[in-house]
Amino acid sequence: MPYQLAWLIFLLPFFAFVIISFFVRPFLNHKPKLSGYITIAAISGSLFLSIWALIAVLAAPGHELPIPDINWVIIEGGVTIHLGLIMNSLTAVMLIVVTVVSLMVQIYSQGYMHGDPGYHRYFAFMSLFTTSMLGLVVADNLLFLYVFWELVGLCSYLLIGFWFHRPAAANAAKKAFIVTRLGDFGFLAAILLLFHNTGTFDIAQLHSLAVAGTLAGTTLTWAAIGIFAGAVGKSAQFPLHVWLPDAMEGPTPVSALIHAATMVAAGVFLVARMFPLFAHSEQALLTVAVIGGFTAIFAATMGLVMTDIKRVLAYSTISQLGYMMLGLGTGGVAIGIFHLFNHAFFKALLFLGAGSINHATGTFDIREMGGLRRLMPWTYATFVIASLSIAGIWPLSGFWGKDEILVSSLASQPILFYLAMLTVFMTAFYMFRVVFLTFGGQYRGGGSGTKPRQSPSFIGGEVDKKPHESPSVMVMPMVVLAILAVVSGFWNVTGQFGKFMGHGETYSFVQGFFGILAHPLPWVSLILAGLGILLAYAMYSAKWLSAERLGRMFAPLYTLFSRKYWFDELYENIFVGKALVNGFFAGLQQFDNKGVDGAVNGVANATMAGSRAIRRAQTGQLQLYGLFIGIGVLAIIICIYFFG
């Protein structure tokens, strides 16, 4: 297969977007399922090409395929901007992640979005969203990458605010768009700084300059930190994490795609793509590790107390992204990306499971669920598998990625290691808190009564009075993802993934499938995860401990976590309300009113005052005009006599 076909990996979903937007929606609006079929077919083609690319990269020398560039802009003076693709090990892994998760989400969406009046628009946006992420992954220069980077942000705005008639969804979309723009400003500044100092946007050339030491010092550090600022925004790292929980206002399949394979994964991928720049700047690499380690435990604390199942998963995503950044900052590309690879499958599964529960119950509030284990056995089984995986239980996929991060952080940043270990306990606790409240005990919702429940999944629709298992079109993708959540971690049982990604040495305790347990660190993390699950069982299933009583005992902490450390109030009321609106913007308004408008109005008033003074001299009296003419003639004679 010719390598030029790699362009179709991201062009196929783009063609689907064009066909749905300009042909299906205007002319075949009466056939809503057609949009879903077109999107699924296009992404299936991208998945097939991605699998081919992975096989070809595995067999290629240096794990990289040469793909000819296309000249885009030629500027006089020797500057050429080209369009090109990178097809190496990092690209191949990310292509598999994006296409597999996206395909499962699109298949699932056929059931979840059935009956929605925006069905065509939904699949058009989802096609464009997948196009954007795939283009970002394969781009070989920063300018080309930045175009897709911004397109990812635009698509997330459109999909988070998909139900734009709901104020909460519209506000969440605007919040996501604005907050991520703050990080993107740093990314853009870094791109301009690099081009100013090197004259190139080419990623491979920038890597070579950093390795050779030509690109070094303050310039390299600030460029790397600017790139990381973009990653902080997209991957919802502290302090730009506030947009992600509100993004849950979009359809649940959108949340699955954003949290597992597209937008939030883009930030981690960007740091991995530009990692040689970070590797040659100790300050930048330390910044990545510290922000990642702190974000992991910071977000986990808020996940402990949330009652909306999607918000629990949202804070879980922020925490796991912090893990990935910690892995990149302490262990390198292979460790961070391996956790991203595994996380994509079990996190997508968790969100699809949440959507299945909502589809059956009409709510995301875990306090109104319970007893669903018997009513939704497939959803229950897959959700538990995903929860065990994210908790890091051996031998599921989450175990293999998480423990590599722990051992790398222990070797280089012990303080961050202890924070990460505490996060292990919290993750297991809040995930199984959801499991026990949702699937255990008796059903606490309104389904047992006569009042139908409204589902946010359908505009004006109703769900059945009694919860039941979701249709097969929704269950099948969850089963596929559950299998991947079990087996994907096996890729690195003997260090194959690390070697494929060019890791300099085998991982610290990889000794085979069972031999890994000879190392003490995995045992410690497993014990902590087990204790977290046990505590959740004691509080929410066996009722050995009263959750309400513990909440009262730790009321200050509960308030702090449930109010999300008051970051929304800090940003909206203090920064935006007082500092910007009442401070900076009010000052600009005064400058505009009294400075700009005052100067213009002052000139106009002076002109009018002068015209009024001159107008008074025009009396209309002929003798007065004659007097002034005589005075003027006399003045001329005097001037000629004395100065002529």
Buried (B, 14 or more C-beta within 10 A) or exposed (E): EEBEEBBBBBBBBBBBBBBBBEEBBEEEEEEBEBBBBBBBEBBBBBBBBBBBBBEBBEEBEEBBBEBEEEEEEEEEEEEEBBBBBBBBBBBBBBBBBBBBBBBBBBBBBBBBBBEBEBBBBBBBBBBBBBBBBBBBBBBBBBBBBBBBBBBBBBBBBBBBBBBEEBEEBBBBBBBBBEBBBBBBBBBBBBBEBBBEBBEBBBBBBBBBBBEEEEBBEEBBBBBBBBBBBBBBBBBBBBBBBBBBBBBBBBBBBBBBBBBBBBBBBBBBBBBBBBBBBBBBBEEBBBBBBBBBBBBBBBBBBBBBBBBBBBBBBBBBBBBBBBBBBBBBBBBBBBBBBBBBBBBBBBBBBBBBBBBBBBBBBBBBBBEBBBBBBEBBEBBBBBBBBBBBBBBBBBBBBBBBBBBBBBBBBBEBBEEBBBBBBBBBBBBBBBBBBBBBBBBBBEBBBBBEEEEBBEBBBBEEBEBBBEBBBBBEBBBBBBBBBBBBBBEBBBBBBBBBBBBBBBBEEBBBBBBEEEEBBEBEBBEBBBEBBBBBBBBBBBBBBEEEEEBEEEBEEEEEEBEBBBEBBEBBEBBEEEEBEEEEEEEEEEEEEEEEEEEEEBEEEEEEEEEEEEEEEEEEEEEEEEEEEEEEEEEEEEEEEEEEEEEE
